[in-house]
Amino acid sequence: MSLVRPIVEYGAACWDPYRECQISALDCVQNKVAKFAHHSGDSDWESLVQCRKTECMCVLYKAYR
């Protein structure tokens, strides 16, 4: 969990997919990682869409600060 989740978040923020098939592919990877990390389908992780929005806001804030 400590290795895969940050890599997936970083890749999603850098790549910033906008097509539905790309977003669903990343969500599929996140779901597989969550199942592996938690040994079930339940996880309290926020979606990668929300992570990308947060990361974009952080980058904009840092750029204009």
Residue frames as a rotation matrix with the C-alpha (Angstrom) as fourth column:
MET 1
0.574 0.819 0.000 0.00
0.819 -0.574 0.000 0.00
0.000 0.000 -1.000 0.00
SER 2
0.522 -0.406 -0.750 2.78
0.173 -0.811 0.559 2.41
-0.835 -0.422 -0.353 0.86
LEU 3
-0.591 -0.806 0.034 4.46
0.169 -0.083 0.982 1.90
-0.789 0.586 0.185 -2.51
VAL 4
-0.580 0.378 0.721 1.62
0.814 0.283 0.507 1.53
-0.013 0.882 -0.472 -4.99
ARG 5
0.420 0.874 -0.244 -0.82
0.867 -0.466 -0.176 4.21
-0.268 -0.138 -0.953 -3.89
PRO 6
0.249 -0.345 -0.905 1.59
0.000 -0.934 0.356 7.19
-0.969 -0.089 -0.232 -4.20
ILE 7
-0.811 -0.562 0.166 2.75
0.130 0.104 0.986 5.96
-0.571 0.821 -0.011 -7.62
VAL 8
-0.322 0.784 0.530 -0.84
0.945 0.235 0.227 5.68
0.054 0.574 -0.817 -8.87
GLU 9
0.582 0.538 -0.609 -1.70
0.612 -0.784 -0.107 9.13
-0.535 -0.310 -0.786 -7.48
TYR 10
-0.159 -0.735 -0.659 1.43
-0.097 -0.653 0.751 10.71
-0.983 0.183 0.033 -9.00
GLY 11
-0.861 -0.162 0.481 0.76
0.410 0.337 0.847 9.10
-0.300 0.927 -0.224 -12.37
ALA 12
0.050 0.969 0.244 -2.87
0.998 -0.041 -0.043 10.21
-0.032 0.246 -0.969 -12.35
ALA 13
0.552 0.130 -0.824 -1.92
0.331 -0.941 0.073 13.80
-0.766 -0.313 -0.562 -11.46
CYS 14
-0.451 -0.801 -0.393 0.83
-0.150 -0.366 0.918 14.02
-0.880 0.474 0.045 -14.09
TRP 15
-0.859 0.136 0.493 -1.10
0.497 0.451 0.742 12.30
-0.121 0.882 -0.455 -16.83
ASP 16
-0.600 0.705 -0.378 -4.48
-0.286 -0.630 -0.722 13.90
-0.748 -0.325 0.579 -15.95
PRO 17
-0.901 0.274 0.337 -6.68
0.434 0.529 0.729 11.72
0.022 0.803 -0.596 -18.17
TYR 18
-0.658 0.714 -0.239 -9.94
-0.599 -0.689 -0.409 13.17
-0.457 -0.126 0.881 -19.38
ARG 19
-0.340 0.544 -0.767 -11.39
-0.653 0.451 0.609 10.30
0.677 0.708 0.202 -21.39
GLU 20
0.450 0.658 0.603 -13.81
-0.892 0.304 0.334 8.04
0.036 -0.688 0.724 -19.59
CYS 21
0.870 -0.146 -0.472 -11.99
0.038 0.972 -0.231 4.85
0.492 0.183 0.851 -20.65
GLN 22
-0.160 -0.985 0.062 -8.69
0.075 -0.075 -0.994 6.18
0.984 -0.154 0.085 -19.26
ILE 23
-0.295 0.143 0.945 -10.30
-0.872 -0.445 -0.204 7.21
0.392 -0.884 0.256 -15.98
SER 24
0.751 0.634 0.187 -12.01
-0.657 0.686 0.313 3.84
0.070 -0.358 0.931 -15.61
ALA 25
0.523 -0.650 -0.551 -8.71
0.196 0.721 -0.665 2.04
0.830 0.240 0.504 -16.29
LEU 26
-0.522 -0.722 0.455 -7.03
-0.264 -0.371 -0.890 3.98
0.811 -0.585 0.003 -13.47
ASP 27
0.034 0.628 0.777 -9.98
-0.991 -0.081 0.108 3.33
0.130 -0.774 0.620 -11.16
CYS 28
0.848 0.224 -0.480 -9.68
-0.247 0.969 0.014 -0.37
0.469 0.107 0.877 -11.96
VAL 29
-0.080 -0.954 -0.287 -6.03
0.230 0.263 -0.937 -0.31
0.970 -0.141 0.198 -10.89
GLN 30
-0.543 -0.085 0.835 -6.95
-0.673 -0.551 -0.494 1.57
0.502 -0.830 0.242 -7.72
ASN 31
0.507 0.813 0.286 -9.65
-0.844 0.401 0.357 -0.98
0.176 -0.422 0.889 -6.88
LYS 32
0.653 -0.344 -0.675 -7.22
0.135 0.929 -0.343 -3.87
0.745 0.133 0.653 -7.36
VAL 33
-0.469 -0.865 0.180 -4.68
0.020 -0.214 -0.977 -2.18
0.883 -0.454 0.117 -5.09
ALA 34
-0.254 0.458 0.852 -7.36
-0.915 -0.400 -0.058 -1.51
0.314 -0.794 0.521 -2.46
LYS 35
0.802 0.550 -0.231 -8.46
-0.475 0.823 0.313 -5.14
0.362 -0.142 0.921 -2.53
PHE 36
0.275 -0.796 -0.540 -4.86
0.358 0.606 -0.711 -6.28
0.892 0.003 0.451 -2.13
ALA 37
-0.609 -0.595 0.525 -4.07
-0.182 -0.539 -0.823 -3.79
0.772 -0.596 0.220 0.64
HIS 38
-0.394 0.547 0.738 -7.25
-0.917 -0.281 -0.282 -4.25
0.053 -0.788 0.613 2.66
HIS 39
-0.996 -0.014 0.083 -8.00
-0.014 1.000 0.003 -7.90
-0.083 0.002 -0.997 1.78
SER 40
-0.152 0.982 0.113 -11.53
0.741 0.189 -0.645 -6.79
-0.655 -0.014 -0.756 0.83
GLY 41
-0.148 0.186 0.971 -13.32
0.890 -0.402 0.213 -4.44
0.430 0.896 -0.106 -1.55
ASP 42
0.846 0.520 -0.122 -13.83
0.510 -0.719 0.472 -1.80
0.157 -0.461 -0.873 1.15
SER 43
-0.349 -0.928 -0.133 -11.44
0.927 -0.321 -0.192 1.12
0.135 -0.191 0.972 1.38
ASP 44
0.539 0.515 -0.666 -11.67
0.651 -0.757 -0.059 4.67
-0.535 -0.402 -0.743 2.64
TRP 45
-0.609 -0.793 0.008 -9.42
0.572 -0.432 0.698 6.06
-0.550 0.430 0.716 -0.08
GLU 46
0.191 0.626 -0.756 -10.69
-0.273 -0.706 -0.653 9.00
-0.943 0.331 0.036 -2.05
SER 47
0.752 0.155 0.640 -11.14
0.504 0.491 -0.711 8.48
-0.424 0.857 0.291 -5.77
LEU 48
-0.293 -0.930 0.222 -8.36
0.848 -0.146 0.510 9.33
-0.442 0.338 0.831 -8.17
VAL 49
0.081 0.409 0.909 -10.60
0.736 -0.639 0.222 11.96
0.672 0.651 -0.353 -9.76
GLN 50
0.958 0.287 -0.021 -10.74
0.211 -0.651 0.729 13.79
0.195 -0.703 -0.684 -6.44
CYS 51
0.376 -0.899 -0.224 -6.99
0.605 0.055 0.794 13.35
-0.702 -0.434 0.565 -5.94
ARG 52
-0.312 -0.483 0.818 -6.32
0.944 -0.252 0.212 14.91
0.104 0.839 0.535 -9.35
LYS 53
0.495 0.567 0.659 -8.55
0.466 -0.813 0.349 17.88
0.733 0.135 -0.666 -8.61
THR 54
0.937 -0.187 -0.296 -6.83
0.222 -0.336 0.915 18.46
-0.270 -0.923 -0.274 -5.29
GLU 55
0.063 -0.987 0.147 -3.38
0.771 0.142 0.621 18.11
-0.634 0.074 0.770 -6.85
CYS 56
-0.105 -0.042 0.994 -4.24
0.867 -0.494 0.070 20.56
0.488 0.868 0.088 -9.65
MET 57
0.839 0.449 0.306 -5.42
0.230 -0.803 0.549 23.11
0.493 -0.391 -0.777 -7.11
CYS 58
0.690 -0.659 -0.298 -2.19
0.374 -0.028 0.927 22.70
-0.620 -0.751 0.227 -5.14
VAL 59
-0.202 -0.786 0.585 -0.09
0.943 0.004 0.332 23.18
-0.263 0.619 0.740 -8.27
LEU 60
0.214 0.357 0.909 -2.03
0.637 -0.756 0.147 26.31
0.740 0.548 -0.389 -9.24
TYR 61
0.983 0.147 -0.105 -1.65
0.170 -0.555 0.814 27.71
0.062 -0.818 -0.571 -5.73
LYS 62
0.357 -0.927 -0.119 2.10
0.555 0.108 0.825 27.08
-0.751 -0.360 0.553 -5.73
ALA 63
-0.178 -0.433 0.884 2.52
0.981 -0.152 0.124 28.58
0.080 0.889 0.452 -9.20
TYR 64
0.181 0.346 0.921 0.77
0.390 -0.885 0.256 31.86
0.903 0.313 -0.295 -8.38
ARG 65
0.822 0.119 -0.557 2.04
0.569 -0.133 0.812 32.24
0.023 -0.984 -0.177 -4.85
